[in-house]
């Protein structure tokens, strides 16, 4: 972590003091308070209104939260006629004033509401929780989907990479941080403190997380790393209780075996790309012997795709399922041309290469259910990630190693015949 990032984090941590809230003084509905907050010219009264809204929103039952969201989506929306008028004014006479008028008309009042709510100390985390409620309750209502775009627009700026602080997580990290690592591990569950210790304490294990200075006690996303000799093909072997730890400087490979998002309210706000590249760069600087950076990743959509295609997913034929998995990763795409598999989309979008496919790589119940136990290595060639990223973004072509391409060509795509 750079000195500047450390200083920035320290400054924000000192400022991060949730102000004591007295008893609620304003019994009006939240919708009335929100309307007043947007129109308030006084910073003092505005902060009081913002605190009132935030403190009352969290405990609300879901039905009342949904009503509040619908109010924001409809009553604080843009006026299309006003937008058209201001755009026509700007087209007729482009100027600073006419552009400002158009920009103000084109921005819904709810964006300003969210900004003003965020002036309260500690509000950023509360707004992240608010968006999590919106995503959970919004369903398919188009007006609420539009409201979510406003949250995403603002969060994309607030959680810009320049504001994020990368911190190592170790067995000596504060207990409340470690508890969140256990709770949010989404790939390979951590069932006990002793299991967490095995992932953090040995010399050949690392964990890193992004934090935001306004949420210093809340990891946003974290990655677990194993330092190995050679590229592994089994997560059970990687995490075995009786394995012998490797001296860090003897390792030649860094394996990103688990990446987990911690904040539901930051869905679609991308951190993973920056996280992997920053961690890889930091590890390369710390351990010059590291030459290879790979993942050992699940293939969560494989079984579902095989069922849709009427293909067998039997793990009893490891070569068949390896070939089918290779075909799936390289060829199975949506109507938009992107891979079906969400993990593949993530790593290929980051500039990684489909490097190798392994059968019997995850023998857990979850691994069997989602991919018949099959896993994949995505290779991060630090000298070529940007080039690979451009290829994937512009052409949607999946960059893969020659062995994986050859393996995909052997896939038996004959549907299962029902008896």
N, C-alpha and C positions, 0 to 999 in steps of 0.2 A: 504494500500500500504506500503510495507516495506521501511525502511530508505534507504537501498541499491538501491532499484528500483527508489526511489525519487531522490537520488543523481545522478544515471545514467541518468535519464531523464533530470535533470537540466543541466548536463554537455553537453548532446547532444543538448539541446535547445539553449545553449549559442553558440554552434558551428554552429547551423543551421542558416546560413545567406546566402541567395542566392546571389552569386556574380554578380555584375553588368556586363551585357554583352554589349560590344560595338557593333558597326556595323559589319556585317559579312565581314571577310577579305578574305575568301576562297570561290570562286564561283564554285568550282568543285562539281560534283554530290556527294550525300551522300554515295553512294557505294564506291567511291574512297577515301573519308575521312575515312570510316570504315576500308577499307583495310590498309590504312596508320596507323590508330590507333592501330590495332593489331600488326603491325610490328614496332611500334615506341619504341625506347630504351630510349628516353628522357621523363622524367616525365613532364617537363614544356610544351613541344610540345604536349605530349599525353593529358594533361588536356585541352589545347586549342582546340585540335581536338574533344575531348569528349563534351566540351561545345558547339562547333559549331554544332555537330550532334544533340544533345538534343534540342537546341534552334530552329533548323530548322525543326526537325521531327514533332513536335506537330501541327503546322499550315498547314502541307501538306494536300492536298485533298486525299481522300481514295484511289484513283487509284495509286497515287505515294507511299503512305504508303505500299500498297500491293506489289508493285514492289520492294520496299526495303526489305520487309519480304522475298520475293521469292529469292532475291539475297543472303540473309543470309542463307536461307534454302538450297540453291544449291551450291553457290560458297564458302561458309564457312562451308561446311559439312565435314565429315570424308572421308578419302580415304580408301575404304574397302580393297583394295589390300595391302596398307601399314599396316593396322591393322592386316591382316592375317600374313604378313611377321613378324611383331614385336611379335605377339603372338607365332609364331613358334620359333622365337629366344628365347623367354622366356621359352618355354617348353623344348627346348634343353639345355639351360644353365640358370636356374633361378638365378638372381642376382639383386642387387639394380639397376644397370645400365640397364639391359634388361627389368626389370619391369617398370622403368621410361620411357623408349622408347616406350613400349607398351601403358602405360597410356597416354602419350602425343599424340600418334597416335589415340587412341580411343576417345579422347575428341575433339569435333569439335571446330574450331577456333572461332565460334560465341559465345561460352561460355566465352572465354577470352575477346572478344569484350564487352560483357555485363558487365563483371567485371570491365573493364577499364572505361566504361561509368559511372559506379557507383562510381568512385573516385571523381567525381565532387560533390561539396556540393549541397544538394537538389536533387540529381539524383535519389535516390531510389523511390521517388514518381513519377518522370517522367517515370521511367522504369515500374512501376506498371501500369501507364496509357498506356504505349506502349504495354504491354501485353493485356490490355483490348481491344486495337485496333486489336491486332492479333487474339484474340478470336472472335471478332465481324466480322472480314473480312476473316478469314481463311477458313471458310466453311468446306468442306470435303477434301481439298487438303492434301494428306498424308505427303508431305514434310513440310507443315506448321504445321501439328500436331506434327511432330518430332521436329521442332523448338520450339514449345510450351513446349515440355518436358524439353528442356534446360532451359527455363525460370522457370519452376516449380522446377527443380532440384536446381537451385540457390536460388530461393525464399524460398524453404523449409529450407535452412540453414540461410538465412538472417533474416527470420521471425520465427526463432526457439523460443519456449516458453521462453527460458532463456533471450531473448532480449525484451520481451513484458512487458509493464507496465500496470497494472490494475488501473483504476482511477474511482472513483464515479462521476457520472454526476448528478448535482443538478440544481435547478432553479437559483442558483447563478453562475453557470458555464458561461464561456465567450459566448457571443451571437453567435459568428461564429461556436462554437462547437454545440450549441443548434440548430442552423439552419441545421446542417448536420444530427442531430438526426431526425429532422422533415423530411428532404429530403429522408433519407435512411430507415425509418421505412417501413418494407416490409410485416408485418403481419396484423397489425391493424392501418390503416392510421391515421396520426395526422393532423387534418384539420385546426388547428389554434393554436396560441400561448396560448390561454386559455386552450385548450385541452392538450397541452404539460405541462402547469403548473399543471393541475390536475394529471398528471402522475409522476411529479417530486417533488412537494412541500409538499404534505401531509405526516404526520408522518409514515404512513403505505405503503409508496411507495419508491422504490429504483431503480436506474439505474446505470449500470456499463459498462465500455467500455475498450477494449484493445487498447493501443497505442504503436507505435514503436518509439524509440528515434529519428530515422532519419526522421520521419513524425509526429512531435509532435502535429500538428494541425489537424490531420486526424484520426478520430476513425476508427479502422479496423473492429470491430464487437462490438455490444452492446446488452445487455439483460435488459429487463424491468421486475421488480419484484414487486409483490403485497404481503404484509404481511396480513394474514387472520387468522380467527379461522375456522378450518375445510377446506376441499378440495372443491373448487368451481366447479360448473358445467355450468356456463354461463358467457361468456366474457362481455356481455352487463351489467349484474349485477356487474361484477368486475369493470367496467369502468363507471358506472352510474354517471351522473353529481350531482345528489342529495344525493349520499350516504354519510354516516357519517364516517369520518376517524377514524381508530382504533389506540389507543396508541400502539407504536411499541412493547413494552414489554408485551402487552396483547396477541400478536399473537402467535400461535403455528405452523403455516404453512407458508412457503415461496413458492410463486407461480411464476414460470418463464413463463410469458404469451406471451412474444414476444422476439425473437432472430433475429437480422438482420445483415447481412454482408453489409459493406459500400463500399468495393473496388472491382469492377468487375475484376480488374486485379489480384486479389488474389483468384479467384475461384479455388477450389480444394486444397487450402492451409488451412488445418483444424485448426481453433482456438476454435470452439464451445465447444469441449470436455473440454479443459483446462479452458475456461471461466466459464462454469457452475460449475465445481468442485471447482474452486478457489472462486467464489462468494458464493457458499454454505458453504464452510469452513469459509470464512470471516464473513458471517452472523451468523453462529453458534457460532463463538467466540464472536461476538458483542451482540447477543441475545440468551442467553442459553435456553430460553423457546421455541425456535423453535425446533420441533421434526420431522416435515415432510417437505420434499422438493419435489415438484411436478411441472409439467408443466400443462398448459391448452393449448393444441396444436390443430391446424387445421389438417384436413385430406385431403390434397389437391388433392390426386389422386382418391378419392372415387367415385365421380360422373362419371369420365371417365371410371373407371373399371366397374362400374355397367352397363354403356351403352354398353361396349364391351361384357359383359356377358349376355346382354339382360334382365337385372333385373330392377325392379322398384326402383326409388330413391325418391318416394313420401314422402315428409316431413309430410304429413297428417297422416301417420301411424308411430309414433315415435318409437314404440317397434320393428317394422319390420326393420326400418333403423338402429337402434342401433345394432340389431343382425347381419345385413349385414355388418355394419362397423366393428364389432368385428371379424367376419369371414375374412373380407378383411385384417385387420391388422395382424391376426395370420396365415392365410393360403395363401393369394394371393402373389405369389412370381415369380420372373423372372426365366429365364432358369438357371441362376447362383445360385439360391437358396436364393437370398436376397429379402426382402419385396419390393413390387412394390412402396409403398409409400415412398417418399424421406424423409419426416419428421420422419417416423418410422425408416428408416435406420439410420438416424442421432442419435436419442435418444437410440435406442437399441444398436447401436455400441458404445455408451458411457456407457453402462451398466445399463440403465434404464429398468423399468418393465412397460408393458401395464397394467395400474391399474384400470381405469374405462372409460366407454364410455357414452357420454351424447347426447341425442337428443335435438333439439331446443337450442343449446348452443351458436350458432353464427347466429343470425337472420339478419345480414347484407346481402346486395346483393351478396357480395363476398362469404360469408359463405354459403349462399343458393346454389350458383352456383357450388362451388367446393366440397361440401359434404352434401348438403341438410340440412345444419345447424348443423351437427354433429361434436363434438369435442372429444378429448381424453386426459386423464391425464396420463402422464408418471411419474412414481415414481422413485426418486433417493434415494435409501437406501444407505447412505454413507458407511455403513459397508459391503455392498455386491456389489457395482458397479463393482469392478474389477472382481469378480467371475462371475457376469452376463455378463460382457464384454467377458470374455474367452469362456463362453458357446455359446454366439452368434457368435463369430468369428470362433470358431472351428467346431461347428455343424450347424450353421445357424438357430438354434431353437429360436423361439420367446418366451422370458420369460414373462409370464402374470399371473395376479392374478386368483384365482379360479373362482370368479364371471365372469370375462371376458371370460375365457375358457368355462364356462357353457353357457354364452350368445351366443358365437360363434356357439355352437352346435345346437342352436334353429333357426339358419338362414334359411329362406325359399329361396332356390336356384332355384326355378322353374322359367324358363324364361317367359317373357311376351308373351302372345299369340297375334299375330297380327290379327285384325279383317278383 
